[in-house]
Amino acid sequence: MPSAKDIIEIYDKFTKRMGLPIVNIIFVIDLLILWKPQYRSLISANRWLAKSIQTFIIKLVTVFNSYYLIFLISIFLFATIVLLLHLWTPVFNLLPKDVEMADDTVVAWNQVSAIRRLFSLLFMLLSNIWIYWLTINIILNPFDFIKEFHNYVFAENKLLINHYMSLNMLHASHLLILLNAFITFIWVLKALFQIRIPIFDKTIKSSDLILYTELNSFNYNENSLHNKTMILKKAIKKEEYYYIVSGHSKPTKNLSYNNYIDKYEILNKSSNFTEIQYHFDTLKSKHLNN
């Protein structure tokens, strides 16, 4: 049974590899089922979820339906008021001053952080949380949700007749389909066309080598200079990167320092060790077999 930490790591690796958040992939599957309802049978909840649990979840979702729009509007209004007060008044000058704590932390009050968090929560309600709501309804709803979602004869709509949701909630859901389709389209464009290239220095000073782990190296002499090439490893934001670096000594009058290398040029960097190892072996063969 995988732990919560394992699940989070799997999620992070999947989203990093796909370039598309899992929630948006779920949304695309939801759209497919709304378009082709026969695919719903492939994920029939009756085969893997007890009826009592299904009923309990639907009751929770019914409550969510009653308060979703109120909560959404309240957060939007509150965030807008805080934003306007921040832009047009000095009222936030009354916030408490920063306080240094005994554990080397500072307790700070910041209205900009509050504004960001409120709008982030608003966006989450409009996208991620609503997509999960849609998914639960597609899988578990007892009122033929897929059919009734497209039923615009409201006097005959089972979702409305059974007071499962209000007409405003139904209208809002139709608008949120369009909003999240647009958001998912943007994510797909980013996944297809956007690349992230790590930025790194062209050289590493010898004094900074303690920040790296040396995995392999070879030495050779060329043009009366001592040369050294190494494979180094360094962890950056929980991901390991491998470097090939090469440096040569500068001739000095003091013979004991003739083999001292002040800095190393970075020849290659990658998170793929096999690629780095192949490049290293090629360089080693070239310099040691000459």
C-alpha positions in Angstrom: 0.0 0.0 0.0 1.7 3.2 -1.1 2.0 6.0 1.5 0.8 9.6 1.0 4.4 10.6 0.4 4.7 8.0 -2.4 1.5 9.2 -4.0 2.7 12.8 -3.9 6.0 11.8 -5.5 4.2 9.8 -8.2 1.9 12.8 -8.9 4.8 15.2 -9.1 6.7 13.0 -11.5 3.6 12.4 -13.7 2.7 16.1 -14.0 6.4 17.0 -14.7 6.6 14.3 -17.4 3.2 15.0 -19.0 3.4 18.8 -18.5 -0.4 18.6 -17.8 -1.9 18.5 -14.3 -3.8 15.3 -13.5 -7.0 17.3 -12.7 -7.1 18.6 -16.3 -6.6 15.1 -17.7 -9.6 14.0 -15.5 -11.6 16.9 -17.0 -10.8 15.7 -20.6 -12.1 12.3 -19.6 -15.2 13.9 -18.1 -15.8 15.7 -21.4 -15.4 12.5 -23.4 -18.0 10.8 -21.2 -20.4 13.7 -21.4 -20.0 13.5 -25.2 -20.2 9.7 -25.4 -22.2 8.5 -22.3 -21.6 4.8 -23.2 -18.1 5.1 -21.8 -19.4 5.6 -18.3 -20.0 1.9 -18.0 -16.2 1.4 -18.0 -15.9 3.1 -14.6 -19.2 1.8 -13.0 -19.0 2.7 -9.3 -21.2 -0.3 -8.3 -18.3 -2.6 -9.0 -15.8 -1.0 -6.6 -17.7 1.3 -4.2 -20.4 0.3 -1.6 -23.8 1.7 -2.1 -23.8 3.2 1.4 -20.6 5.1 0.6 -22.1 6.3 -2.7 -25.2 7.6 -0.9 -23.1 9.4 1.7 -21.0 11.1 -1.0 -24.0 12.3 -2.9 -25.5 13.8 0.3 -22.3 15.7 0.8 -22.3 16.9 -2.8 -26.0 18.0 -2.5 -24.9 20.2 0.5 -22.0 21.5 -1.6 -24.5 22.4 -4.4 -26.5 24.5 -2.0 -23.5 26.7 -0.8 -21.1 26.6 -3.7 -22.3 29.8 -5.5 -22.7 31.7 -2.2 -19.2 30.7 -1.1 -17.8 31.6 -4.5 -19.4 35.1 -4.6 -18.4 35.8 -1.0 -14.7 35.0 -1.6 -14.8 37.1 -4.8 -16.3 40.1 -3.0 -14.0 39.8 0.0 -10.9 39.5 -2.2 -12.1 42.5 -4.3 -12.7 44.6 -1.2 -9.3 43.8 0.2 -7.7 44.6 -3.1 -9.5 48.0 -3.4 -8.6 48.9 0.2 -4.9 48.0 -0.6 -4.9 50.2 -3.8 -6.9 53.2 -2.6 -6.5 53.5 1.2 -3.8 53.4 3.8 -5.9 51.2 6.1 -3.4 48.3 6.1 -0.8 50.5 7.7 -2.7 49.5 10.9 -1.6 45.9 10.6 0.7 44.7 13.4 4.4 45.1 12.8 6.7 42.2 12.1 7.6 40.2 15.2 10.8 38.2 15.5 10.3 34.9 17.3 12.7 32.8 19.4 12.9 30.1 16.7 14.5 32.5 14.2 11.3 33.1 12.3 9.4 36.4 11.8 5.6 36.7 12.1 4.5 39.2 9.5 1.2 40.6 8.3 0.8 41.3 4.6 -2.3 42.2 2.7 -0.8 41.3 -0.6 -0.4 37.7 0.6 -4.0 37.7 1.7 -5.2 38.9 -1.7 -3.1 36.3 -3.5 -4.5 33.5 -1.3 -8.1 34.6 -1.7 -7.8 34.7 -5.5 -5.9 31.4 -5.5 -8.8 29.9 -3.5 -11.3 31.4 -5.9 -9.5 29.9 -8.9 -9.3 26.5 -7.2 -13.1 26.6 -6.6 -13.7 27.5 -10.2 -11.3 24.8 -11.6 -9.9 21.9 -9.6 -12.7 21.6 -7.0 -15.4 22.0 -9.6 -13.8 19.4 -11.9 -13.8 16.9 -9.0 -17.4 17.8 -8.4 -18.2 17.1 -12.0 -16.3 13.8 -11.9 -18.2 12.6 -8.8 -21.5 13.5 -10.5 -20.6 11.6 -13.7 -19.7 8.5 -11.7 -22.2 8.5 -8.8 -25.1 10.8 -9.5 -28.5 8.8 -9.2 -30.5 11.3 -11.4 -28.9 10.4 -14.8 -26.6 13.4 -14.5 -25.1 13.0 -18.0 -28.5 13.1 -19.7 -30.0 15.8 -17.5 -27.0 18.0 -17.7 -27.9 18.6 -21.3 -31.6 18.7 -20.7 -32.7 22.3 -21.2 -36.4 21.7 -20.6 -36.0 22.7 -17.0 -39.5 21.8 -16.0 -38.6 18.1 -16.7 -35.0 18.2 -15.6 -34.6 15.5 -12.8 -31.7 17.4 -11.2 -34.0 20.4 -10.6 -37.2 18.4 -9.9 -35.4 16.4 -7.2 -33.9 19.6 -5.7 -30.4 18.2 -6.3 -29.2 21.5 -7.5 -30.6 24.9 -8.3 -31.1 26.4 -11.8 -28.4 28.9 -11.1 -26.0 26.1 -10.2 -26.9 24.3 -13.4 -26.3 27.5 -15.5 -23.0 28.1 -13.6 -21.9 24.5 -14.4 -22.5 25.1 -18.1 -20.3 28.2 -18.0 -17.6 26.4 -16.0 -17.5 23.7 -18.6 -16.4 26.4 -21.1 -14.0 28.0 -18.6 -12.2 24.8 -17.7 -12.1 23.7 -21.4 -10.2 27.0 -22.1 -7.9 26.5 -19.1 -7.2 22.9 -20.2 -6.5 24.1 -23.8 -3.9 26.6 -22.4 -2.3 23.8 -20.4 -2.1 21.6 -23.5 -0.5 24.4 -25.5 2.1 24.9 -22.7 2.7 21.1 -22.5 3.3 21.0 -26.3 5.4 24.1 -26.9 6.9 25.3 -23.6 10.3 24.1 -22.6 12.3 24.9 -19.4 16.0 25.1 -19.8 18.0 25.1 -16.6 20.4 28.0 -16.2 23.8 27.2 -14.9 27.2 28.8 -14.7 29.8 28.1 -17.3 32.5 27.4 -14.7 32.8 26.0 -11.2 35.5 27.3 -8.9 37.7 24.7 -7.1 36.5 26.2 -3.8 32.9 25.3 -4.7 33.6 21.6 -5.4 32.5 20.8 -1.8 28.9 21.5 -3.0 29.2 18.6 -5.4 29.8 14.8 -5.3 32.7 13.6 -7.5 31.6 10.3 -9.2 34.5 9.8 -11.6 37.6 11.5 -13.0 40.7 11.1 -15.1 43.9 13.2 -15.4 46.1 13.9 -18.5 48.8 16.3 -19.6 48.4 18.5 -22.6 50.6 21.4 -23.8 52.7 21.0 -20.6 49.6 21.6 -18.5 48.0 19.3 -16.0 44.3 18.6 -16.9 41.5 17.0 -15.0 38.0 16.0 -16.2 35.3 14.9 -13.7 31.7 13.8 -13.4 30.0 15.7 -10.6 26.6 15.3 -9.0 24.4 17.9 -7.3 20.8 17.8 -6.0 18.8 20.8 -7.1 15.2 21.1 -5.9 14.9 17.4 -5.1 16.2 16.4 -8.6 19.8 15.2 -9.2 21.9 16.7 -12.0 25.1 15.4 -13.4 28.0 17.6 -14.7 31.0 17.0 -16.8 33.7 19.5 -15.9 37.2 20.0 -17.1 40.0 22.2 -15.9 43.7 22.8 -16.4 46.5 24.1 -14.2 48.4 27.3 -14.7 52.2 27.1 -14.7 53.8 28.8 -11.7 57.3 29.2 -10.4 56.3 27.2 -7.4 56.5 23.6 -8.7 54.2 22.3 -5.9 51.4 24.4 -7.3 51.8 23.4 -10.9 49.0 20.9 -10.6 46.6 23.3 -8.9 43.4 24.0 -10.9 41.6 27.2 -10.0 38.3 26.6 -11.9 36.6 24.0 -14.1 34.7 24.6 -17.3 31.3 22.9 -17.4 31.2 20.8 -20.6 27.8 19.2 -20.1 24.9 19.1 -17.6 21.9 16.7 -17.5 19.6 14.8 -15.2 20.2 11.7 -17.4 23.3 10.0 -16.0 23.6 7.6 -19.0 24.0 10.6 -21.3 26.7 12.1 -19.0 28.6 8.8 -18.7 28.7 8.3 -22.5 30.1 11.8 -23.0 32.6 11.2 -20.2 33.8 7.9 -21.7 34.2 9.5 -25.1 36.4 12.3 -23.6 38.4 9.8 -21.6 39.1 7.7 -24.7 40.0 10.7 -26.7 42.6 12.1 -24.2 44.1 9.0 -22.8 44.5 7.1 -26.0 46.3 10.0 -27.8 
